[in-house]
Amino acid sequence: MQLDDVDDAIAAAVFRRLVRHLRHRSDAENIDLMGLAGFCRNCLGDWTAEASDGRIGKEEAREAVYGMPYAQWKAEHQGEATPAQLARMAESLKKNPPADA
């Protein structure tokens, strides 16, 4: 089976489960997600906004992912990134495919 063969309802359920998991795991900071996997909660929100063809704005999409406004989540859960975290993120991002891939 190929990814595009997965039913949209199943894919939507998986996305919601991933988002709920990330909401629960607020200890997994975005900078660490970026350093390991090259994406974070903001990316999920941005991809949601992009996929909506303008029906959902970036801030609204991020709020759907965070379960609250991003500024609130950042104030409650996000610390300052260390130079090592920033360097790891920069290296990780080099591995990402082009946005249109």
N, C-alpha and C positions, 0 to 999 in steps of 0.2 A: 504494500500500500504506500502511496506517495502522500506527502503532506497535504497537497491540494485535494486529495480524495477524502480527507476527513470532513465529515458533515459539519456545516457551519454551527449547528446547535451544540455539537460536541466541542468544537473549538471554542465557542463562547463560554461554555461551562468550564473548560480548562483555564481560560483566561481569568475568569472570575475566581477560580480556586487559587491561581497564582497570586492575584492581587490580594485576596484575603490572607494568604500566607505571608506576603510581604507586609501587610498591615500588622499582623500579629508579631512579626519579627522586626520590630523597630530597632532592635540592637544591630541588625545588619545595615550598616550605613551605606548611603548611596555611593560614597567615594570608594568603599570597599567592593561593592557590586561592580562599579566601573572598572576597578583594578583587576578583578577576577574575570568578569564576563563581558566587559565593554558596553554594558547597558545598566540602567537603574530605573527607579520609579518614574523619574522625570521622562525618561525615554518612552516608557510605556504610555504615559499620558500624552506625550507628543505624537507617538504613533497612532494613538486613538484619535486625536484631533485630525491628523493627516488622513486617516482612513474614513473620516466622516464627511469628507468633501465639503468642508465649511459649515456643517450643521452643528459642530461642537467646537468651541474655541479651546485654545491651549490651556488656559487657566481652569476652565470648566472640566476639561479632560483630566488634568492633573488632580483636581479635587476629587474626581471619581476614583482615581487610583489611590490617593492618600486617605480618603474618607474624611477629609477636612481641607481647608485652604492650605496650599503649600507653605505659605509664610508661617502659619500656626504649627504645622508639622515640623518645619525647620527649627523653629524656636524651642519646641518641646523635645526633639529627638536628634538633632544634628549638631555635632561638634565641629570644631575647626579641623580642616584637613591638614595633615602633617606633610612636610616636603616629600617624605618617602611614599605616602599615599598618592600624592599628586604625580610623582614620577611613575609609579606603577600604573596609574590610570592612563597617563600619556602613552606608555608602551603598549598597554592593552588596546587602546583605541586604534593604534596603527594596524591591528589585526582585523578590524571590522571591515565588512564588505562595503562597497559604495552604497549610498542610500537607495539607489534605483535597482540594486541587484535583487 
